[in-house]
Amino acid sequence: VLNAFIVVFRRLILVFETCKLENIICFLCYNHYKVTFLIIKLHFLNYIEDKNIIQH
């Protein structure tokens, strides 16, 4: 799961790099990825909590 998280994060950075060229597209993909990133973060945090519960 952590590897997938890192891959997504690297892809985010790539998107931001390429988006510097097109401001309108940048704004759109920034909002899209901001939402996606929040969802991923929530799932990731839930996953960690689930693992902690299982370990205890």
SVG drawing of the C-alpha trace seen along z (x, -y; Angstrom):
<svg xmlns="http://www.w3.org/2000/svg" viewBox="-12 -30 20 38">
<polyline fill="none" stroke="black" stroke-width="0.4" points="0.0,0.0 2.8,-2.4 4.4,-1.8 1.2,-2.6 1.0,-5.7 4.5,-6.8 3.7,-6.1 0.6,-8.3 2.5,-11.0 5.2,-11.0 2.5,-11.1 1.1,-14.2 4.4,-15.9 4.7,-15.1 1.3,-16.5 2.2,-19.7 5.4,-20.0 3.7,-19.7 0.8,-21.9 3.0,-24.9 2.7,-25.2 -1.1,-25.5 -2.7,-27.5 -6.3,-26.6 -5.5,-22.9 -3.3,-23.3 -6.2,-24.7 -8.5,-21.9 -6.0,-19.1 -4.9,-20.7 -8.5,-20.6 -9.0,-17.1 -5.8,-15.8 -6.4,-17.7 -9.7,-15.8 -8.1,-12.5 -5.2,-13.1 -7.6,-13.7 -9.5,-10.5 -6.2,-8.6 -5.0,-10.1 -8.2,-9.1 -8.0,-5.6 -4.4,-5.4 -5.1,-6.6 -8.0,-4.2 -5.7,-1.4 -3.0,-2.3 -5.7,-2.4 -7.1,1.0 -3.6,2.5 -3.0,1.0 -6.3,2.5 -5.3,5.9 -1.9,5.7 -3.3,4.9"/>
</svg>
